[in-house]
Amino acid sequence: MKNRTVRTAALGAACAALLASAACGSGFDDDKAAAPAQQSSGPAELQILIGSSGDAETTAVKDAAAAWAQKSGSKATVTPAQDLAQQLGQAFAGDNPPDVFYVDASRFADYASVGALEPYADKLSGASDFYPSLRTTFTYDGKFYCAPKDFSTLALVINDDLWAKAGLGEGDVPTTWDQLKAVSEKLKAKGVTPLAIGDTRDRVGAFLVQAGGWITSPDGKQATADTPENLKALQYVQSLLKDKLAQFPSQLDAGWGGEAFGKGKAVMTIEGNWIKGALKADFPDVKYSVHELPAGPKGKGTLSFTNCWGISSKSKYKQQAIDFVEAMTTVDQQMAFAKAFGVMPSRQSAKDAYTKEFPADGPFVNGADYAQGPVNAPKMDSVLADFDTGIQKLTSSDPKALLERLQKNTQAALG
Amino acid sequence: MADTAPARATRPGPRLSAAVRENIAGWLFVAPVVVILGLFMLLPILMAMWVSLTDWNGQGSPFRSGVPFVGTENYTRLFTEDGLARQDFMTSVRNNFYYVAIVVPAQTVLALGLALIVNARMLKGKTFFRAAFFFPSVTSSVAISVVFLFIFANSGAVTSLLKLFGIDGPQWFSDSRGVLHLLLGGLGLVDPADPPAALTDGGPFGLSWWEWLSGPSVAMCTIIMLVVWTTSGTFMLMFLAALQDIPVTLEEAGMLDGAGRWQRFRHITLPLLKPTLFLVLTLGLIATWQVFDQVYVMSQGNPAKTTLTPAFLSYQTAFRSFEYGSGTAISFVLFAIIVVLALVQRWIMRDRDPARRTRRS
């Protein structure tokens, strides 16, 4: 009996000690969180975390940062992240975020809504020069938060050899939904899979835009999933899938549309400009051409993908960080990045220089005029993942039910 | 203690009885372990428990004053609120239930079978077989998962092998159809494309009966095969150790009494293996409810959420959607599930009739 009381007492004491140490830690955090981050002027030591697409990007950003550091007398450390979202999440939780980091457009609202980002973008010179669709993507609650780094859009990529082999010429490139279907039937008759399309909203969503619909209203406040426009788009995609005019990459033994396309398992695919680099690296012999996506009932539509240069609201060197972003988003610097790792500049004034340098990329750049950015609202990640699940089962399910479910979940998430 | 007894008489100050001093010494000896366990296990668990009661968004410390306290809302949302959170969680529980229901019996039987084979006295090259069967267990699960990805790819070894026999195999990793659905459809009982309204109309926890009855998906089956194959080696080792502990005399006595092979296995070997069987089943149960790495490497919950498991969902909710409260709540519910099932299993495998046993022995 006595043994037990001693044991309990000791255990209690140990727990109390441990809890006390935890409480001390949180007390310290309290003070730091309450006051705005102390700003330091003069030379800074910037921590920059990037979600790099590869060595080319890492090197290019490191070089640019070094050039800036030398000019400004500050220090800039560029770290490529293994898993940007997870590393940022941990850094924010640990109250020790990097000063500057990439923010993916689809996660932007999550970060902005919790106050992790500094809304600085309007302070940049020539802030209105960024494409309007990109500005909208990084605007939350009426504030333009962060400068778009670059962007990509979706376009129709055609394998020229297979196209010619099927007896099709340049005039056959589809520009409407009806033509896409007609040309796909011709290709199918020749025994090839016409179209490889990714099984997520990031590809199928383009059809929603072409039909005049989208998942949320432009301000990201209302759910607009369950509309006749969206239904029309899904029914069209479903008809393509059911007739095997379009197949998902996994059905073609590929991880993504570009791989299926590169292996010659599909004549067409819908992908972004990153496909250029991938084809060059993995399938250098494939001859292809890029075209704007076929227009739907409500005209042309595509999706844009982008990152912005986020600045932490807890950074000690906000002014220097803004200065850094300013240097990274000049026309010249963006062109340097474009040449280094094939991204498109986010400034309109860089468009001419870019199309001159990469004439074959016209369809991608033109997409900026009618592109729809990712859903710009917080807490939508699991809802959209659920929608992706629905899209994967599109051949065997009812599009109307799918949209009703998306509508219900979106409403719940937007609150 | 006897040595210190005379010394006590000469020492000034308050006297401590031998028992108390022994206690203090004992606590001093275990103190390092208590502190380490407390600091790195108990404290994080308590902290996680706190996070599961808040709506912490991952900004700053979860112990700040501004973090919203939501009580048990993160838990009730998993069970009572009709929404995506409950649907995802219940889907993951369903998937994991089928996974456990197949993996645990299968790996136990396989492990026991392998142990019996490599324990046989007549077997030649015993060491080779023991090593071969144990090999998958010592290989990294991530490496094996990647190899399985290749084997089960649409143009991989398994599909090609099936083709040799004229079977058009499924597209393993993109096939979200439930096996039970396929079975019911194959028997002609139900049409999977148009299930009866009685099954689709309602069901517990936001999933229809039809969805609950899906069985593991084809994609999940590949993970099941992988896990059964990799873990049976470990458990084989445990059974083997227990088998070698069984005295040969018992076996010989059985033979003298005229017992056949099966009778000897059923009435001598199996009862003596019971403690090991309990160990294997318990460890299997715990490990299978926590399956994470295979799902993370091979499928990330796809296709159509049919390989989503509570452990993976918890990770996804916390680190992808920044809903740390919900994520930790899921992990605590998972913990509760494991504890309850382990207790149930203990109760099932208890000694039915202890009185008779003691009389006999």
Interface residues (C-beta under 8 A of the other chain):
Chain A: K2 N3 V6 A10 L11 A14 C15 L18 L19 A22 A23 G25 S26 D29 D30 K32 A33 A85 Q86 G89 F92 A93 D95 D110 V114 G115 A116 F248 S250 Q251 L252 D253 K379 D381 S382 V383 D386 T389 Q392 K393 S396 N409 A412 A413
Chain B: A19 N23 W27 V34 V35 G38 L39 L42 L43 L46 M47 N57 G58 Q59 G60 S61 P62 F63 R64 S65 G66 G83 L84 A85 Q87 D88 A153 N154 S155 Q171 F173 S174 S176 A193 N302 P303 A304 K305 Q316 T317 F319 R320 S321 F322 E323 Y324
